[in-house]
Amino acid sequence: MQKDILKLSLSIAAFGKRVAVGATAIAVTMVLGSMASTTVMAAECENPDSLTFAIIPTEETVAELQLYKPITDRLAEQTGKKIEFFMPTSYASVVEGLLSKFVDVAVLGPYSYVIANSKDSDIEVFATYAKKPGHLQEEGPGYRGVLVSKKGSGLIKIDDLKGKLIGLTDPGSTSGNLVPRVVFSKVIDMDIDNFFKKAVYTGSHELSTVAVHKGKVDAAFVASHRFDNVVDKGEVKLEDFNIIWSSPPIPQDPFVYRSPLCEDIKASIRKTFLGLKDDPNAQAFLKNVKSNTFVPMTSADYDVIRDLKKAKDAKKAAN
């Protein structure tokens, strides 16, 4: 168990420091056969008339749809495809859309990406956004899970929360469910279900933040950048909250596509997002996500989340 914890710690730390062909006839035949095979594989790539795009739900998914319009317009221009927008109801619905091949391009949470990729390796991450510094958010392609309570509640340290009502986000959320159940449980040396009176899912980080502010829950685990969004909208003030605990860095939300799509389509999708910084029409979107640019990401960048999931699954199996 100690080795697993050490491995997990090293993995988190690693992410924190980052943001001759023969001349015989047989050989020739093998090479020609390989080339023919590659040609067949290329011919079998998917080239649909339209692409379906989806995002994980937030409190303002409908408003975000409008902010994404310049992106979907750019995606249509770059790919030459009609772009359909899928309105999700949960993290799971986006994952299921990808697994069923209904969704082609999507924004996932880090945890939901790892779950989806473990079920189908054709779900491939290609980019994320690098965040500007904010109230709690640090600069770069990472964020933190933070545990917050309302100022004046008397809940100012971890021990004060024992037996209290805690807000989580969604079963597929990284900072709003996975990190509390794996990383924070090590801090308190017990399952969070045994430490808190009850855990409730609010549906989004924004709703969790508001629930704390309105006294609906005693405290909540939220993503640093999502918390900042609620402050920036004027719904709450930073000084209204106690910041009780903060997690190690977590890689930002992965933008993914299905790898069977033809290479030229995938290249156009990558160009759509990685070139947003130079697109005047995309500046409102980048401002909304508190970013100046997108950066390339690979599956290995999310190994820290895989380690967290592995630890969670092992813990569940042991119980």
N, C-alpha and C positions, 0 to 999 in steps of 0.2 A: 504493500500500500504506500509506504514511504517512497519507493522507487517511482510509483505512478505519480505521486504528488510532485516529486522532484522533476520528473519529465514534463509535467504540466507547467510547472513554474518556469522551467527553462524555455518552453515553447512560448509562453506569454512574454518572457523577457526578450526573446529573439524578435518577436513582432514589435515590441516597444522600441528596440534599437533600429530597427529598420525605417517608419515609415518606411583494292586492285582487281580489276575485272579480269578473269582468266581468258585465255585465247582459244580454248577448245570449243568444238561445236556445241557440246553440252552446255557450256557456260553461256554461249551466245543465245541458245534456246531459252535458258533460264531468264536471262536479262530481257529478251523479247517477250517472254511469258509474263514477267513482272510488269513490263510496260503496258501490255495488253490488259492485265488485271487492274492497273492503276486507271487506265482509260475507262474501263467498265465501271469502276468505283466512282469516278468523277461524273460519269453519265447518270449514275443512280442518285446523285445528290438531289435534295429537294429544292424545287424552284416554283414556289406557289405564286399565284396571281396577287395575293394580298398577305400581309403580315399582321398578326394580332399582338398588341402590346398591352401589358398589364403592370400595375404597381401594387405593392402591399398597401392595405387601407390605413388611412389616418383619419383624424377627426374631420378633416376638410378635403376628402378625396375628390368631391365634385369641384371645389375651387382649384385643387391641384390639376385637375383635368384641363382646365383653362390655361394654367401655367405651362402644362406639357404640350399645348397645341403647337407652339413654334417648334418644339422638338419633333413631334409627330409629322409636322409639315416638312421639316428638314429630312426626316427619315424617309418620307415618301419621295422627296427630290433625289436623295442620294441613292436609294435602292431602285427607284422606278416602280415601286409597288404601292398599292392602296393600303393604307394603315387603318386597321380597326382597333378601337380601344375597348378592352374588357374591364368592366367595373366589378371589382372583387368585393366579397363580403367578409373575408378573413385571410390570414396568411396562408392557410391550408388551401383555400380556393385558388390562389395563384399557383401554388405548387401543383395541385391537381390539374390545372389548365396546361401546365408545361408537360406533365407526365402523360396526359392524354393527347398531346400534340395539338391541342386547340390554341394554346398560347405559344408564340414564337420568340418574343423578346419580352423581358420582364425585369422589374426591380424587386429584389427579395431582401429579407433580413439575413444577416450572416448565418444564423442558426437554421432558418428555413432553407437557405441555399445548400447547406451541408446535408440536411435531410433529403432534399430533392436530388442532389448529386449522388448520394449514396444509393438512391433508388434507381437512378438513371444517369449514367456518366455522360450521356449526350447533353445534359444541361450544363453549359459551360460559362464560366464567368469571364468577362473581358475588360471590365472597367469599374471604377467608382469615382466619386468626387472627392477632391481634397478640400477640406473645410477651412474657412477662415476662423481665426480665434473669436470666441464669443464670451458670454457670461460664465458658463461652465465649460464650454467646448474649447478644446485646444486645436491649434493649427495642424493640418495634415489629414491623411486618409484614415484616421482612426477616431474613436470616441470612447467614452466611458459610461458605465452604468453607475448611477448615483442614487443613493437612498435619501429621500427628503421627508421632512415633517414640517408642520406649520409652526412658524415662530409664535411663541406665546403659549404653545400647547404643553410645555414642560417636558417634551420629548426631545432631548438634545444629545443623547448618547445611545449607543446600541442597547445597553441593558434596560433603558427606559421603555423599549419597545416590546419587551417580553410580555406575551399575553394580549397584544394589541392587534387591531385589524389592519392587515397589510394589503396594498394594492399591487397586483401584477398586471402585465399588459395583455398577453396572448400566449397560449401554449407554444406557439412557434417563434416567439420573440427571444432574441439573444439576451439583451440587457434587462428585459422585463420578465424573464422567466428562467432561462438557462443559467445565467450568471448568478442570480440569487440562489438557485437550487444547488449549484456546484461550488462556486467560489465563496459566496457569503456563508454557506452552511459550514465551510471549514473555519471561517472566522468565529462563528458561534459554537462550533463543535457539535452541531446537531442539525437534523433536518429542519428547514424553515417551518414545515407544517407542525412541528412539535414546539417550536419557539414562539410563533405567533398564534394568537387566538384563532384566526381564520385568514386565509388568503383568497382574494376575489380578483377575477379578471375584468378589467375595465374596457378593453377593446382597443386602446391606443395609449401612447405615452402622453399625449396631450390631455386625454380624459383622466389619466391617472394624476397628472399634475393639478388639474382643476379639482379633482375629487379630494386631494389633500387640502387644497386651499379652502374648499367649502366644508371640510370636516366630515366628508362621506367616508373616508378612510383615515386611519391615524398616520400612516406613512405610506410611501410607494417607492418602487424601484423604477426609474425612468432613464432614458438615454439623454446624455448631456446636451446634444444638439436639439432634440425634440423639446426638452425643457426650455432651452433658449428661445425656441419658436413661440412658446406661450407667453414668455416675458416680452418678447419683441412685439407681439400683437397687443400688448397692454392688458391682457386678461389677468395677469398676476404681476407682482413685483419680486425681484430677486430677494429683496430684504424681508419678504414675507415668509421665507423658508429657512429651515436649518438644513445644512448639508451634513448628514451624519456619517456617510461612508461613500467611498468612491472605488470603483473596480480598476484593475489594470486595463491598459488600452485594448480596444476591440476594433478589428478592421471594419470600415464603413460598409454600408449596404451595397451588395454586389449587383451590377447590371449584367444580365445573362442572356444568352440566346441558345437555341437548340443547334448543336454542332452538325447535324445532317444537312442543314441549309447549305446551299452551294457557296463555295469560297468567295466568289465575287459579292454575294449578298452579305456575308459576314464581314467582309472587308468594308463594305459600305456602311454597315451598322456601326462598326468601330469608328469609322471616319465621322459619322454623324455625331457621336458623343465626344470623342477626343478632340474634335475641332470646334466644339461649342464656344470656346473662349474667344474665337475669332469671328463669331456670328453675332452681329448687332441684335438680331431678333431673339437671341437666346439669353440676353443679359438679365431680363426679368426673372427667368427661370433660375439662372445661376445665383442671382441675388436672393431668391426665395430659399434655396438650399444652402445659402451662406458659403458659396464657393466661387473661386475664380476659374477653375479648370477641372477637367476630368483626368484621371491617370490610369494607365493600364494596370490590370490586376490578373493574377493567375490563380488556379486552384490551390496551389501551395500556400498562398497568402492567407488562406482560411484554415490551415492546419491547426492553428490555435483553437479554433472553434471545434474542429474534429476531436481534439484532445478533451475539450470540455464535455462534448457529447458522450465520448467514450467513458469518461468518469461518471457522468450522470447515469448512463445505462448500466454500468457496473454496480453503482450504488443501488439502483432500483432492483437489479437481479439479486443482490445480497440480501435485500429486505424481503 
